[in-house]
Amino acid sequence: MAQRVPIGEMLLAQSRIDAAQLRNALAHQRQWGGRLGQALVGLGYVTEPDLLRAIGQQLGVPFVEIGERYVPPAVLSLVPEKLMRQRRVFPLAIASESRGGPLVVALSQPDNLPFLDEIAFACGMTVKPVLAAERDIDRALARHLDGMPTPAIDLPEPKNGERMELVERPRTPRNQG
């Protein structure tokens, strides 16, 4: 099996980050823990989609943005709801005309073989994993399973126990209306 290129080196080779940014992110990771990719995104050096594209390339799986994509109930019903929620996976489509699949499933850990085996066993089909952001999967699950609308704004996740509050901007003559 080929050696995986570390994500920092891959982003550096693709000119997505420079050497100083990589050093800063590695120092941040040493101090605060977590994954290097999280540090790179948290420090504002790369966007989450750019990071996930590189991770997808590293793992040999496509990266998808689910967004507002509609998935037919017939596809959703192939994977038990409990499994979708527990494993944070989202079925997107059947990749071929035949009913035999493969079933395209979005996960944030597309290299997790036990998850893939569990999904394949549950739906009785082969599974083709694609990489998606956890928040994108969560929004798709809420929208399709709970009937929740997609929020109008995408707020960042609080970091290290931070508390976030949504505060309305005071009305001024410039922004009234």
ZIHU-V290055 format. One record per residue. N is the residue number from 1. RES is the residue in one letter. PHI is phi in whole degrees, -180 to 180 (999 if undefined). Layout:
N;RES;PHI + N;RES;PHI
This chain:
1;M;999 + 2;A;-68 + 3;Q;-70 + 4;R;-78 + 5;V;-76 + 6;P;-57 + 7;I;-60 + 8;G;-62 + 9;E;-66 + 10;M;-64 + 11;L;-66 + 12;L;-66 + 13;A;-64 + 14;Q;-86 + 15;S;60 + 16;R;-81 + 17;I;-137 + 18;D;-109 + 19;A;-61 + 20;A;-65 + 21;Q;-65 + 22;L;-64 + 23;R;-60 + 24;N;-62 + 25;A;-66 + 26;L;-66 + 27;A;-64 + 28;H;-61 + 29;Q;-63 + 30;R;-62 + 31;Q;-75 + 32;W;-107 + 33;G;80 + 34;G;87 + 35;R;-92 + 36;L;-60 + 37;G;-59 + 38;Q;-62 + 39;A;-65 + 40;L;-62 + 41;V;-71 + 42;G;-61 + 43;L;-83 + 44;G;81 + 45;Y;-80 + 46;V;-139 + 47;T;-85 + 48;E;-59 + 49;P;-60 + 50;D;-63 + 51;L;-62 + 52;L;-67 + 53;R;-61 + 54;A;-66 + 55;I;-64 + 56;G;-60 + 57;Q;-63 + 58;Q;-61 + 59;L;-88 + 60;G;78 + 61;V;-128 + 62;P;-72 + 63;F;-99 + 64;V;-126 + 65;E;-106 + 66;I;-71 + 67;G;54 + 68;E;-96 + 69;R;-54 + 70;Y;-90 + 71;V;-118 + 72;P;-61 + 73;P;-55 + 74;A;-62 + 75;V;-76 + 76;L;-60 + 77;S;-70 + 78;L;-72 + 79;V;-115 + 80;P;-57 + 81;E;-56 + 82;K;-59 + 83;L;-67 + 84;M;-59 + 85;R;-73 + 86;Q;-64 + 87;R;-97 + 88;R;52 + 89;V;-123 + 90;F;-141 + 91;P;-72 + 92;L;-107 + 93;A;-170 + 94;I;-96 + 95;A;-75 + 96;S;-131 + 97;E;-68 + 98;S;-75 + 99;R;-71 + 100;G;-81 + 101;G;94 + 102;P;-79 + 103;L;-89 + 104;V;-85 + 105;V;-126 + 106;A;-89 + 107;L;-142 + 108;S;-91 + 109;Q;-130 + 110;P;-71 + 111;D;-99 + 112;N;-83 + 113;L;-61 + 114;P;-60 + 115;F;-62 + 116;L;-63 + 117;D;-64 + 118;E;-63 + 119;I;-67 + 120;A;-60 + 121;F;-64 + 122;A;-66 + 123;C;-99 + 124;G;72 + 125;M;-135 + 126;T;-72 + 127;V;-120 + 128;K;-110 + 129;P;-80 + 130;V;-131 + 131;L;-88 + 132;A;-143 + 133;A;-68 + 134;E;-57 + 135;R;-65 + 136;D;-66 + 137;I;-64 + 138;D;-60 + 139;R;-65 + 140;A;-66 + 141;L;-62 + 142;A;-62 + 143;R;-68 + 144;H;-85 + 145;L;-97 + 146;D;-106 + 147;G;70 + 148;M;-84 + 149;P;-71 + 150;T;-72 + 151;P;-63 + 152;A;-71 + 153;I;-126 + 154;D;-107 + 155;L;-85 + 156;P;-70 + 157;E;-72 + 158;P;-63 + 159;K;-110 + 160;N;42 + 161;G;76 + 162;E;-62 + 163;R;-111 + 164;M;-116 + 165;E;-128 + 166;L;-90 + 167;V;-117 + 168;E;-77 + 169;R;-73 + 170;P;-63 + 171;R;-74 + 172;T;-128 + 173;P;-56 + 174;R;-74 + 175;N;-112 + 176;Q;-75 + 177;G;119
